[in-house]
Amino acid sequence: MKKRSVKFKKVFGNPDRPRVSVFRSNKNIYAQVIDDSSGKTLTSSSSIEKIFRNSKKNKTDLSIEVGRLLGNRVKKLKIKKLIFDKGKYLYHGRIKFLANGIRETGLDF
């Protein structure tokens, strides 16, 4: 049986279009906005924040809320365009719902 090697394209954010990096665990989802040229995280959002702790929502609804929260925080920084870095995850399920939550705030990928 032949092994398939998977190669990922390098995604790089700059001050004009920072990168949204996503991490998904079995229980939670995390997203942060990074300016790769300076190596700094501008803002972040996750499902373990205090406002989501007592939430009775399922994981997909929580992903949308995390995306909306991140989008609102990015808008306060006066950034309108982003680069979406899904990493090793497929653009499906909770990753897709997170991206849609960010788009609902008016930001563009």
C-alpha positions in Angstrom: 0.0 0.0 0.0 1.4 3.4 -1.0 1.6 6.1 1.6 0.3 9.5 0.7 2.2 12.5 1.9 0.2 15.6 2.8 1.7 18.9 2.2 0.2 22.1 3.6 0.5 25.4 1.9 2.1 28.1 4.1 -0.2 30.9 4.9 1.3 34.2 5.8 -0.5 37.3 7.3 0.6 40.9 7.1 -0.5 44.1 8.8 -3.1 44.8 6.1 -4.5 41.2 6.1 -3.7 39.4 9.3 -4.1 35.6 9.5 -6.9 33.9 11.4 -5.4 30.7 12.9 -7.8 28.0 14.1 -7.4 25.1 16.5 -10.1 22.6 17.2 -10.1 20.0 20.0 -12.8 17.5 20.8 -14.6 19.8 23.2 -13.5 23.4 22.3 -12.5 25.7 19.4 -9.9 28.4 19.5 -9.1 31.2 17.0 -6.6 34.0 17.0 -5.7 36.8 14.6 -1.9 37.0 14.0 0.3 39.6 12.2 3.1 37.3 11.0 5.4 40.2 9.9 5.7 41.3 13.5 5.0 37.9 15.1 2.2 39.2 17.4 -1.2 38.0 18.2 -3.7 40.9 17.7 -6.7 39.3 19.3 -8.2 35.9 20.1 -11.4 34.1 21.0 -12.2 30.7 22.2 -15.1 28.6 23.5 -13.6 28.4 27.0 -14.1 32.2 27.7 -16.1 33.2 30.6 -19.2 34.3 28.6 -19.5 30.7 27.1 -18.9 28.7 30.3 -22.5 28.2 31.3 -23.8 28.0 27.8 -26.1 25.1 26.9 -25.4 25.4 23.2 -24.0 22.5 21.2 -20.5 22.7 19.7 -21.5 24.0 16.3 -23.6 26.8 17.7 -20.8 27.7 20.0 -18.4 27.8 17.0 -20.6 30.4 15.3 -20.7 32.5 18.6 -16.9 32.3 18.9 -16.6 33.5 15.2 -18.9 36.4 15.9 -17.0 37.4 19.0 -13.7 37.3 17.1 -15.2 39.3 14.3 -16.4 42.0 16.6 -13.0 42.2 18.3 -11.2 42.5 14.9 -13.6 45.2 13.8 -12.6 47.3 16.9 -9.0 47.1 15.6 -10.3 48.6 12.3 -9.3 45.6 10.2 -11.6 44.7 7.3 -9.8 41.8 5.5 -8.4 38.6 6.9 -6.6 35.5 5.6 -8.3 32.3 7.0 -5.8 29.6 8.0 -7.7 26.4 8.7 -4.5 24.5 9.2 -4.8 20.7 9.0 -8.6 20.7 9.4 -11.0 20.3 6.6 -13.3 23.3 5.8 -16.2 21.4 7.2 -18.3 21.3 10.4 -17.2 23.5 13.2 -14.4 25.2 11.2 -17.0 26.2 8.5 -19.4 27.5 11.2 -16.6 29.5 12.8 -15.7 31.1 9.4 -19.4 31.9 8.8 -19.6 33.5 12.2 -16.7 35.8 11.3 -18.3 36.6 8.0 -21.6 37.6 9.7 -19.8 40.5 11.3 -18.9 42.0 7.9 -15.3 40.8 7.6 -13.9 39.5 4.3 -11.5 36.5 3.7 
